[in-house]
């Protein structure tokens, strides 16, 4: 399994959308490839810092959980414990 993680840059939304569309178009040609939807998760409140690109501490936890979930969907991986708050 190959996991590609899409992108989100709040200051350049049109570029993020175009890049993510390209990832999904290419992934169609290889059944081993899955695109992980980080774009939606990164749009949640508090995930990115004020620059709209880099991860907040909460964002780092959400990124790790999103990737772990995607891996766990394809492999027998136990779920991560909840992140400390």
Biopython code that builds the backbone (N, CA, C, O; Angstrom):
import numpy as np
from Bio.PDB.StructureBuilder import StructureBuilder

atoms = [
    (1, "UNK", "N", (0.845, -1.178, 0.000)),
    (1, "UNK", "CA", (0.000, 0.000, 0.000)),
    (1, "UNK", "C", (0.886, 1.235, 0.000)),
    (1, "UNK", "O", (1.881, 1.302, 0.722)),
    (2, "UNK", "N", (0.522, 2.188, -0.800)),
    (2, "UNK", "CA", (1.232, 3.464, -0.857)),
    (2, "UNK", "C", (0.247, 4.549, -0.442)),
    (2, "UNK", "O", (-0.807, 4.712, -1.056)),
    (3, "UNK", "N", (0.594, 5.277, 0.586)),
    (3, "UNK", "CA", (-0.266, 6.352, 1.060)),
    (3, "UNK", "C", (0.328, 7.692, 0.659)),
    (3, "UNK", "O", (1.463, 8.014, 1.012)),
    (4, "UNK", "N", (-0.439, 8.455, -0.070)),
    (4, "UNK", "CA", (-0.080, 9.834, -0.395)),
    (4, "UNK", "C", (-0.956, 10.718, 0.461)),
    (4, "UNK", "O", (-2.162, 10.491, 0.565)),
    (5, "UNK", "N", (-0.366, 11.713, 1.068)),
    (5, "UNK", "CA", (-1.113, 12.624, 1.927)),
    (5, "UNK", "C", (-1.304, 13.933, 1.170)),
    (5, "UNK", "O", (-0.343, 14.568, 0.736)),
    (6, "UNK", "N", (-2.569, 14.319, 1.022)),
    (6, "UNK", "CA", (-2.800, 15.564, 0.294)),
    (6, "UNK", "C", (-2.410, 16.761, 1.144)),
    (6, "UNK", "O", (-1.906, 16.600, 2.255)),
    (7, "UNK", "N", (-2.639, 17.946, 0.634)),
    (7, "UNK", "CA", (-2.068, 19.150, 1.241)),
    (7, "UNK", "C", (-3.128, 20.210, 1.508)),
    (7, "UNK", "O", (-4.246, 20.160, 0.995)),
    (8, "UNK", "N", (-2.730, 21.161, 2.325)),
    (8, "UNK", "CA", (-3.571, 22.333, 2.571)),
    (8, "UNK", "C", (-2.650, 23.508, 2.878)),
    (8, "UNK", "O", (-1.832, 23.449, 3.796)),
    (9, "UNK", "N", (-2.793, 24.556, 2.112)),
    (9, "UNK", "CA", (-2.086, 25.812, 2.357)),
    (9, "UNK", "C", (-3.159, 26.893, 2.288)),
    (9, "UNK", "O", (-3.629, 27.246, 1.207)),
    (10, "UNK", "N", (-3.540, 27.412, 3.450)),
    (10, "UNK", "CA", (-4.665, 28.354, 3.492)),
    (10, "UNK", "C", (-4.421, 29.611, 2.673)),
    (10, "UNK", "O", (-5.369, 30.182, 2.135)),
    (11, "UNK", "N", (-3.184, 30.052, 2.564)),
    (11, "UNK", "CA", (-2.885, 31.263, 1.802)),
    (11, "UNK", "C", (-2.941, 31.073, 0.295)),
    (11, "UNK", "O", (-2.967, 32.053, -0.450)),
    (12, "UNK", "N", (-2.960, 29.840, -0.159)),
    (12, "UNK", "CA", (-3.005, 29.517, -1.590)),
    (12, "UNK", "C", (-3.989, 28.363, -1.828)),
    (12, "UNK", "O", (-3.587, 27.298, -2.297)),
    (13, "UNK", "N", (-5.253, 28.562, -1.514)),
    (13, "UNK", "CA", (-6.200, 27.449, -1.599)),
    (13, "UNK", "C", (-6.321, 26.862, -2.999)),
    (13, "UNK", "O", (-6.514, 25.655, -3.141)),
    (14, "UNK", "N", (-6.211, 27.689, -4.032)),
    (14, "UNK", "CA", (-6.345, 27.170, -5.394)),
    (14, "UNK", "C", (-5.207, 26.207, -5.729)),
    (14, "UNK", "O", (-5.410, 25.240, -6.463)),
    (15, "UNK", "N", (-4.025, 26.463, -5.203)),
    (15, "UNK", "CA", (-2.895, 25.562, -5.456)),
    (15, "UNK", "C", (-3.061, 24.253, -4.696)),
    (15, "UNK", "O", (-2.726, 23.186, -5.212)),
    (16, "UNK", "N", (-3.572, 24.329, -3.485)),
    (16, "UNK", "CA", (-3.820, 23.106, -2.724)),
    (16, "UNK", "C", (-4.841, 22.236, -3.437)),
    (16, "UNK", "O", (-4.651, 21.027, -3.573)),
    (17, "UNK", "N", (-5.913, 22.847, -3.887)),
    (17, "UNK", "CA", (-6.963, 22.101, -4.585)),
    (17, "UNK", "C", (-6.402, 21.471, -5.859)),
    (17, "UNK", "O", (-6.689, 20.310, -6.149)),
    (18, "UNK", "N", (-5.610, 22.220, -6.617)),
    (18, "UNK", "CA", (-5.031, 21.697, -7.863)),
    (18, "UNK", "C", (-4.070, 20.550, -7.580)),
    (18, "UNK", "O", (-4.105, 19.531, -8.270)),
    (19, "UNK", "N", (-3.217, 20.700, -6.581)),
    (19, "UNK", "CA", (-2.264, 19.637, -6.240)),
    (19, "UNK", "C", (-2.991, 18.381, -5.774)),
    (19, "UNK", "O", (-2.622, 17.268, -6.151)),
    (20, "UNK", "N", (-4.018, 18.559, -4.960)),
    (20, "UNK", "CA", (-4.765, 17.416, -4.446)),
    (20, "UNK", "C", (-5.532, 16.710, -5.554)),
    (20, "UNK", "O", (-5.638, 15.483, -5.551)),
    (21, "UNK", "N", (-6.061, 17.464, -6.490)),
    (21, "UNK", "CA", (-6.747, 16.872, -7.635)),
    (21, "UNK", "C", (-5.772, 16.035, -8.461)),
    (21, "UNK", "O", (-6.104, 14.928, -8.886)),
    (22, "UNK", "N", (-4.582, 16.560, -8.685)),
    (22, "UNK", "CA", (-3.564, 15.825, -9.434)),
    (22, "UNK", "C", (-3.196, 14.520, -8.727)),
    (22, "UNK", "O", (-3.085, 13.477, -9.372)),
    (23, "UNK", "N", (-3.008, 14.570, -7.415)),
    (23, "UNK", "CA", (-2.717, 13.342, -6.671)),
    (23, "UNK", "C", (-3.794, 12.293, -6.896)),
    (23, "UNK", "O", (-3.491, 11.125, -7.143)),
    (24, "UNK", "N", (-5.039, 12.709, -6.810)),
    (24, "UNK", "CA", (-6.142, 11.757, -6.966)),
    (24, "UNK", "C", (-6.251, 11.236, -8.401)),
    (24, "UNK", "O", (-6.585, 10.071, -8.614)),
    (25, "UNK", "N", (-5.972, 12.088, -9.374)),
    (25, "UNK", "CA", (-6.007, 11.644, -10.768)),
    (25, "UNK", "C", (-4.933, 10.608, -11.044)),
    (25, "UNK", "O", (-5.186, 9.636, -11.755)),
    (26, "UNK", "N", (-3.746, 10.794, -10.501)),
    (26, "UNK", "CA", (-2.654, 9.845, -10.704)),
    (26, "UNK", "C", (-2.918, 8.552, -9.928)),
    (26, "UNK", "O", (-2.627, 7.462, -10.420)),
    (27, "UNK", "N", (-3.464, 8.671, -8.727)),
    (27, "UNK", "CA", (-3.720, 7.499, -7.891)),
    (27, "UNK", "C", (-4.690, 6.522, -8.544)),
    (27, "UNK", "O", (-4.646, 5.325, -8.260)),
    (28, "UNK", "N", (-5.549, 7.011, -9.399)),
    (28, "UNK", "CA", (-6.523, 6.153, -10.080)),
    (28, "UNK", "C", (-5.828, 5.047, -10.886)),
    (28, "UNK", "O", (-6.391, 3.970, -11.080)),
    (29, "UNK", "N", (-4.621, 5.315, -11.347)),
    (29, "UNK", "CA", (-3.926, 4.378, -12.217)),
    (29, "UNK", "C", (-3.130, 3.318, -11.472)),
    (29, "UNK", "O", (-2.553, 2.434, -12.105)),
    (30, "UNK", "N", (-3.083, 3.379, -10.162)),
    (30, "UNK", "CA", (-2.332, 2.384, -9.389)),
    (30, "UNK", "C", (-3.177, 1.959, -8.193)),
    (30, "UNK", "O", (-3.379, 2.748, -7.269)),
    (31, "UNK", "N", (-3.671, 0.731, -8.197)),
    (31, "UNK", "CA", (-4.554, 0.292, -7.117)),
    (31, "UNK", "C", (-3.872, 0.213, -5.751)),
    (31, "UNK", "O", (-4.542, 0.067, -4.728)),
    (32, "UNK", "N", (-2.544, 0.310, -5.732)),
    (32, "UNK", "CA", (-1.830, 0.295, -4.451)),
    (32, "UNK", "C", (-1.833, 1.654, -3.768)),
    (32, "UNK", "O", (-1.486, 1.765, -2.592)),
    (33, "UNK", "N", (-2.226, 2.690, -4.507)),
    (33, "UNK", "CA", (-2.128, 4.063, -3.997)),
    (33, "UNK", "C", (-3.465, 4.527, -3.423)),
    (33, "UNK", "O", (-4.524, 4.347, -4.025)),
    (34, "UNK", "N", (-3.377, 5.124, -2.252)),
    (34, "UNK", "CA", (-4.543, 5.772, -1.642)),
    (34, "UNK", "C", (-4.115, 7.170, -1.206)),
    (34, "UNK", "O", (-3.034, 7.353, -0.647)),
    (35, "UNK", "N", (-4.965, 8.143, -1.466)),
    (35, "UNK", "CA", (-4.697, 9.513, -1.042)),
    (35, "UNK", "C", (-5.414, 9.741, 0.286)),
    (35, "UNK", "O", (-6.628, 9.569, 0.392)),
    (36, "UNK", "N", (-4.644, 10.126, 1.283)),
    (36, "UNK", "CA", (-5.182, 10.402, 2.614)),
    (36, "UNK", "C", (-5.649, 11.856, 2.643)),
    (36, "UNK", "O", (-4.918, 12.761, 2.240)),
    (37, "UNK", "N", (-6.863, 12.068, 3.118)),
    (37, "UNK", "CA", (-7.466, 13.405, 3.106)),
    (37, "UNK", "C", (-7.013, 14.243, 4.301)),
    (37, "UNK", "O", (-7.733, 14.365, 5.292)),
    (38, "UNK", "N", (-5.828, 14.811, 4.198)),
    (38, "UNK", "CA", (-5.333, 15.731, 5.205)),
    (38, "UNK", "C", (-5.965, 17.116, 5.025)),
    (38, "UNK", "O", (-6.129, 17.857, 5.995)),
    (39, "UNK", "N", (-6.314, 17.456, 3.800)),
    (39, "UNK", "CA", (-6.870, 18.778, 3.497)),
    (39, "UNK", "C", (-8.072, 19.092, 4.392)),
    (39, "UNK", "O", (-8.172, 20.189, 4.941)),
    (40, "UNK", "N", (-8.960, 18.148, 4.532)),
    (40, "UNK", "CA", (-10.154, 18.360, 5.355)),
    (40, "UNK", "C", (-9.786, 18.476, 6.823)),
    (40, "UNK", "O", (-10.264, 19.371, 7.519)),
    (41, "UNK", "N", (-8.936, 17.571, 7.295)),
    (41, "UNK", "CA", (-8.541, 17.587, 8.704)),
    (41, "UNK", "C", (-7.823, 18.894, 9.039)),
    (41, "UNK", "O", (-8.083, 19.499, 10.079)),
    (42, "UNK", "N", (-6.917, 19.328, 8.156)),
    (42, "UNK", "CA", (-6.145, 20.555, 8.401)),
    (42, "UNK", "C", (-7.034, 21.792, 8.429)),
    (42, "UNK", "O", (-6.634, 22.828, 8.960)),
    (43, "UNK", "N", (-8.231, 21.696, 7.867)),
    (43, "UNK", "CA", (-9.163, 22.816, 7.880)),
    (43, "UNK", "C", (-9.917, 22.971, 9.189)),
    (43, "UNK", "O", (-10.633, 23.953, 9.387)),
    (44, "UNK", "N", (-9.757, 22.007, 10.079)),
    (44, "UNK", "CA", (-10.435, 22.089, 11.372)),
    (44, "UNK", "C", (-9.767, 23.145, 12.253)),
    (44, "UNK", "O", (-8.566, 23.391, 12.142)),
    (45, "UNK", "N", (-10.538, 23.745, 13.102)),
    (45, "UNK", "CA", (-10.058, 24.791, 14.011)),
    (45, "UNK", "C", (-8.898, 24.294, 14.861)),
    (45, "UNK", "O", (-8.972, 23.228, 15.471)),
    (46, "UNK", "N", (-7.825, 25.080, 14.893)),
    (46, "UNK", "CA", (-6.704, 24.797, 15.768)),
    (46, "UNK", "C", (-5.675, 23.812, 15.255)),
    (46, "UNK", "O", (-4.709, 23.516, 15.957)),
    (47, "UNK", "N", (-5.856, 23.295, 14.047)),
    (47, "UNK", "CA", (-4.917, 22.308, 13.511)),
    (47, "UNK", "C", (-3.669, 22.986, 12.936)),
    (47, "UNK", "O", (-2.552, 22.500, 13.116)),
    (48, "UNK", "N", (-3.870, 24.107, 12.245)),
    (48, "UNK", "CA", (-2.739, 24.860, 11.690)),
    (48, "UNK", "C", (-2.504, 26.113, 12.526)),
    (48, "UNK", "O", (-3.427, 26.653, 13.136)),
    (49, "UNK", "N", (-1.253, 26.566, 12.544)),
    (49, "UNK", "CA", (-0.967, 27.827, 13.227)),
    (49, "UNK", "C", (-1.397, 28.977, 12.318)),
    (49, "UNK", "O", (-1.920, 28.743, 11.229)),
    (50, "UNK", "N", (-1.184, 30.191, 12.748)),
    (50, "UNK", "CA", (-1.690, 31.378, 12.052)),
    (50, "UNK", "C", (-1.193, 31.511, 10.620)),
    (50, "UNK", "O", (-1.850, 32.163, 9.809)),
    (51, "UNK", "N", (-0.049, 30.914, 10.283)),
    (51, "UNK", "CA", (0.449, 31.042, 8.906)),
    (51, "UNK", "C", (-0.337, 30.178, 7.915)),
    (51, "UNK", "O", (-0.132, 30.291, 6.706)),
    (52, "UNK", "N", (-1.234, 29.319, 8.408)),
    (52, "UNK", "CA", (-2.072, 28.505, 7.531)),
    (52, "UNK", "C", (-1.345, 27.365, 6.850)),
    (52, "UNK", "O", (-1.883, 26.759, 5.923)),
    (53, "UNK", "N", (-0.131, 27.059, 7.288)),
    (53, "UNK", "CA", (0.669, 25.993, 6.676)),
    (53, "UNK", "C", (1.153, 24.992, 7.727)),
    (53, "UNK", "O", (0.954, 23.786, 7.587)),
    (54, "UNK", "N", (1.774, 25.498, 8.755)),
    (54, "UNK", "CA", (2.442, 24.643, 9.733)),
    (54, "UNK", "C", (1.483, 24.173, 10.822)),
    (54, "UNK", "O", (0.473, 24.812, 11.115)),
    (55, "UNK", "N", (1.835, 23.041, 11.402)),
    (55, "UNK", "CA", (0.961, 22.401, 12.381)),
    (55, "UNK", "C", (1.125, 22.979, 13.776)),
    (55, "UNK", "O", (2.230, 23.278, 14.229)),
    (56, "UNK", "N", (0.003, 23.122, 14.430)),
    (56, "UNK", "CA", (0.001, 23.454, 15.849)),
    (56, "UNK", "C", (0.300, 22.163, 16.620)),
    (56, "UNK", "O", (0.356, 21.094, 16.013)),
    (57, "UNK", "N", (0.490, 22.237, 17.927)),
    (57, "UNK", "CA", (0.631, 20.991, 18.691)),
    (57, "UNK", "C", (-0.573, 20.056, 18.498)),
    (57, "UNK", "O", (-0.405, 18.845, 18.358)),
    (58, "UNK", "N", (-1.758, 20.614, 18.493)),
    (58, "UNK", "CA", (-2.952, 19.810, 18.205)),
    (58, "UNK", "C", (-2.884, 19.237, 16.799)),
    (58, "UNK", "O", (-3.250, 18.083, 16.574)),
    (59, "UNK", "N", (-2.416, 20.044, 15.856)),
    (59, "UNK", "CA", (-2.293, 19.601, 14.474)),
    (59, "UNK", "C", (-1.332, 18.436, 14.328)),
    (59, "UNK", "O", (-1.569, 17.527, 13.533)),
    (60, "UNK", "N", (-0.259, 18.458, 15.086)),
    (60, "UNK", "CA", (0.701, 17.346, 15.041)),
    (60, "UNK", "C", (0.041, 16.051, 15.500)),
    (60, "UNK", "O", (0.240, 14.994, 14.902)),
    (61, "UNK", "N", (-0.746, 16.147, 16.570)),
    (61, "UNK", "CA", (-1.476, 14.966, 17.049)),
    (61, "UNK", "C", (-2.483, 14.488, 16.009)),
    (61, "UNK", "O", (-2.611, 13.288, 15.766)),
    (62, "UNK", "N", (-3.197, 15.432, 15.395)),
    (62, "UNK", "CA", (-4.214, 15.074, 14.389)),
    (62, "UNK", "C", (-3.561, 14.457, 13.153)),
    (62, "UNK", "O", (-4.100, 13.520, 12.565)),
    (63, "UNK", "N", (-2.381, 14.993, 12.754)),
    (63, "UNK", "CA", (-1.671, 14.448, 11.597)),
    (63, "UNK", "C", (-1.273, 13.004, 11.871)),
    (63, "UNK", "O", (-1.489, 12.123, 11.039)),
    (64, "UNK", "N", (-0.691, 12.767, 13.042)),
    (64, "UNK", "CA", (-0.273, 11.415, 13.403)),
    (64, "UNK", "C", (-1.473, 10.469, 13.453)),
    (64, "UNK", "O", (-1.395, 9.340, 12.969)),
    (65, "UNK", "N", (-2.568, 10.923, 14.030)),
    (65, "UNK", "CA", (-3.766, 10.087, 14.127)),
    (65, "UNK", "C", (-4.365, 9.807, 12.749)),
    (65, "UNK", "O", (-4.831, 8.697, 12.492)),
    (66, "UNK", "N", (-4.355, 10.800, 11.866)),
    (66, "UNK", "CA", (-4.888, 10.628, 10.509)),
    (66, "UNK", "C", (-4.068, 9.604, 9.749)),
    (66, "UNK", "O", (-4.621, 8.730, 9.082)),
    (67, "UNK", "N", (-2.750, 9.707, 9.848)),
    (67, "UNK", "CA", (-1.882, 8.756, 9.168)),
    (67, "UNK", "C", (-2.010, 7.360, 9.784)),
    (67, "UNK", "O", (-2.072, 6.369, 9.058)),
    (68, "UNK", "N", (-2.050, 7.277, 11.105)),
    (68, "UNK", "CA", (-2.210, 5.983, 11.770)),
    (68, "UNK", "C", (-3.524, 5.322, 11.373)),
    (68, "UNK", "O", (-3.573, 4.109, 11.171)),
    (69, "UNK", "N", (-4.585, 6.107, 11.261)),
    (69, "UNK", "CA", (-5.875, 5.561, 10.841)),
    (69, "UNK", "C", (-5.796, 5.008, 9.428)),
    (69, "UNK", "O", (-6.317, 3.928, 9.147)),
    (70, "UNK", "N", (-5.142, 5.750, 8.536)),
    (70, "UNK", "CA", (-5.006, 5.293, 7.148)),
    (70, "UNK", "C", (-4.202, 3.996, 7.076)),
    (70, "UNK", "O", (-4.560, 3.087, 6.327)),
    (71, "UNK", "N", (-3.137, 3.905, 7.836)),
    (71, "UNK", "CA", (-2.335, 2.671, 7.871)),
    (71, "UNK", "C", (-3.172, 1.543, 8.469)),
    (71, "UNK", "O", (-3.205, 0.433, 7.939)),
    (72, "UNK", "N", (-3.847, 1.842, 9.576)),
    (72, "UNK", "CA", (-4.675, 0.838, 10.242)),
    (72, "UNK", "C", (-5.818, 0.326, 9.389)),
    (72, "UNK", "O", (-6.296, -0.789, 9.599)),
    (73, "UNK", "N", (-6.263, 1.124, 8.428)),
    (73, "UNK", "CA", (-7.332, 0.681, 7.526)),
    (73, "UNK", "C", (-6.867, -0.457, 6.627)),
    (73, "UNK", "O", (-7.690, -1.196, 6.086)),
    (74, "UNK", "N", (-5.545, -0.603, 6.461)),
    (74, "UNK", "CA", (-5.012, -1.608, 5.540)),
    (74, "UNK", "C", (-4.192, -2.698, 6.213)),
    (74, "UNK", "O", (-3.924, -3.740, 5.614)),
    (75, "UNK", "N", (-3.800, -2.460, 7.443)),
    (75, "UNK", "CA", (-2.970, -3.413, 8.162)),
    (75, "UNK", "C", (-3.534, -3.605, 9.561)),
    (75, "UNK", "O", (-4.254, -2.749, 10.074)),
    (76, "UNK", "N", (-3.205, -4.720, 10.164)),
    (76, "UNK", "CA", (-3.669, -5.007, 11.500)),
    (76, "UNK", "C", (-2.809, -4.254, 12.507)),
    (76, "UNK", "O", (-1.868, -4.801, 13.083)),
    (77, "UNK", "N", (-3.153, -2.994, 12.703)),
    (77, "UNK", "CA", (-2.415, -2.120, 13.609)),
    (77, "UNK", "C", (-3.359, -1.684, 14.718)),
    (77, "UNK", "O", (-4.452, -1.189, 14.441)),
    (78, "UNK", "N", (-2.949, -1.864, 15.977)),
    (78, "UNK", "CA", (-3.844, -1.421, 17.051)),
    (78, "UNK", "C", (-4.002, 0.098, 17.011)),
    (78, "UNK", "O", (-3.071, 0.807, 16.628)),
    (79, "UNK", "N", (-5.159, 0.595, 17.398)),
    (79, "UNK", "CA", (-5.378, 2.044, 17.386)),
    (79, "UNK", "C", (-4.477, 2.747, 18.401)),
    (79, "UNK", "O", (-4.092, 2.170, 19.418)),
    (80, "UNK", "N", (-4.152, 4.005, 18.102)),
    (80, "UNK", "CA", (-3.371, 4.805, 19.035)),
    (80, "UNK", "C", (-4.213, 5.170, 20.241)),
    (80, "UNK", "O", (-5.421, 5.371, 20.118)),
    (81, "UNK", "N", (-3.584, 5.259, 21.409)),
    (81, "UNK", "CA", (-4.353, 5.756, 22.565)),
    (81, "UNK", "C", (-4.656, 7.238, 22.352)),
    (81, "UNK", "O", (-3.974, 7.904, 21.573)),
    (82, "UNK", "N", (-5.657, 7.747, 23.027)),
    (82, "UNK", "CA", (-5.965, 9.178, 22.886)),
    (82, "UNK", "C", (-4.754, 10.021, 23.286)),
    (82, "UNK", "O", (-4.027, 9.687, 24.222)),
    (83, "UNK", "N", (-4.557, 11.117, 22.560)),
    (83, "UNK", "CA", (-3.449, 12.024, 22.865)),
    (83, "UNK", "C", (-3.731, 12.745, 24.163)),
    (83, "UNK", "O", (-4.874, 13.114, 24.430)),
    (84, "UNK", "N", (-2.708, 12.955, 24.977)),
    (84, "UNK", "CA", (-2.945, 13.713, 26.210)),
    (84, "UNK", "C", (-3.343, 15.149, 25.892)),
    (84, "UNK", "O", (-2.845, 15.734, 24.930)),
    (85, "UNK", "N", (-4.193, 15.690, 26.655)),
    (85, "UNK", "CA", (-4.678, 17.056, 26.421)),
    (85, "UNK", "C", (-4.187, 17.969, 27.502)),
    (85, "UNK", "O", (-4.487, 19.163, 27.486)),
]
sb = StructureBuilder()
sb.init_structure("model")
sb.init_model(0)
sb.init_chain("A")
sb.init_seg("    ")
for serial, (resi, resn, name, xyz) in enumerate(atoms, 1):
    if name == "N":
        sb.init_residue(resn, " ", resi, " ")
    sb.init_atom(name, np.array(xyz, "f"), 0.0, 1.0, " ", f" {name:<3s}", serial, name[0])
structure = sb.get_structure()
